[in-house]
Amino acid sequence: MEAGKGSTDLEKEVLNEGLCTSCGACVNICPYIKVIKDRVAVIEPCGITDGKCYDFCPRTMTDIAELDRKVFGQERSDSSLGSYISIEMAQAKDIETRSRAQYGGVVSALTAYAISKGEVGATVLTKPLNGSIMPRAVVVEESSQVLGCAGSNYIASATMAVLNEAMKPRLEQMLQPTRENAATLAGLNKAVRHQTGSLGIVGMPCQILALRKMQASKHENGANAVKLAIGLFCTWALSYKGFYNFLRGKLDPAQIKRLDIPPPPANKLVVDTGSDKIEFPLDDIRGCIKPACGICFDMTSEFADLSVGMVEDVEDWNTLIVRTPAAKRLVDKAKEDGIIDTKPLPEENLSHLREASLLKKKRALDEIVKRTGDENNLLYLRLPDTVLRNIR
């Protein structure tokens, strides 16, 4: 949302300052920006002074009220949770989905349902563990593939880099009609567009924010192909190097089958190797948290179509925040077709959710002001006065 800056500014203001979220929004749109594991780097200045990389980044200037208007058609009235239509508890009705997925399995159930019903042609998901603790983003085109990506990892990954690749007009040059093959290519074009014309994504708050900045950008990109953005609740993400070093000597990371942070008040990380479950106090791994998470303003993926997280003190259920009319239609259909169950979220849980979200915002603002030394300089955030007053 700030013109006139490019990769040199991104490197100076975000990467060198430890503010990169590793979302990947700047990767695969430029040959001069690369990502290895969760580390993003500008390998050579490109000379462009008004670049997509800077514009798309979730840690460059972001006008929250402007994005609210573009995504939801109005500014938020709820300073703690953002815009929404409904908040309830939900779980997948399929037992296998719940057993393989995290908590209530709602993300996996709705993603598979959206693909099976043609709501999206493909979805960008993240495979949490595959012989490595470093997650890997993939494009899933069949509903049967969704459960292979179920589960949490807690390590930041460049999911948006894979979305950028998926959004590129695949076969665009090959599909340019000619007199000789216009009819053949028209059929192929239709088939390709059926598969790739609409996309979904499941992402963390910073990744969803990057997506919305891309959709609002003046720079040409394919982000408007994303028709379903499912956002996950997130309080922080771990750095790959930090977490790997923490685990080294305690267990073989390649043996990890599943990671879980149970709902509060558990306050622990559970590492499942298949043959054993090892528990670590969360305080032991806080040193592995990415610095960028300290200035993150968003716990509940406030710019998603649907936001999903755990339910405090309730196992096997998710909190489901429906934010857009399109998401409501999908959820209503899924309930009618017996894909998910829902029930009211207890008022006590909703109150705790609001408190936790506001606390994260307050901590983020405190950390930002600590960095800038100026309460009017919020780094990447431009917030309405009403929101600021409710937080401070």
PyMOL commands that set and color helices and strands:
alter all, ss='L'
color gray80, all
select helices_A, chain A and resi 7-15+52-56+64-72+95-100+106-116+143-149+159-167+182-196+205-216+223-225+240-247+253-255+282-288+291-295+325-336+347-372+385-391
alter helices_A, ss='H'
color red, helices_A
select strands_A, chain A and resi 33-36+39-42+62-63+86-92+122-127+136-140+199-203+226-232+258-260+268-272+277-281+306-311+314-322+340-344+381-382
alter strands_A, ss='S'
color yellow, strands_A
deselect
rebuild
show_as cartoon
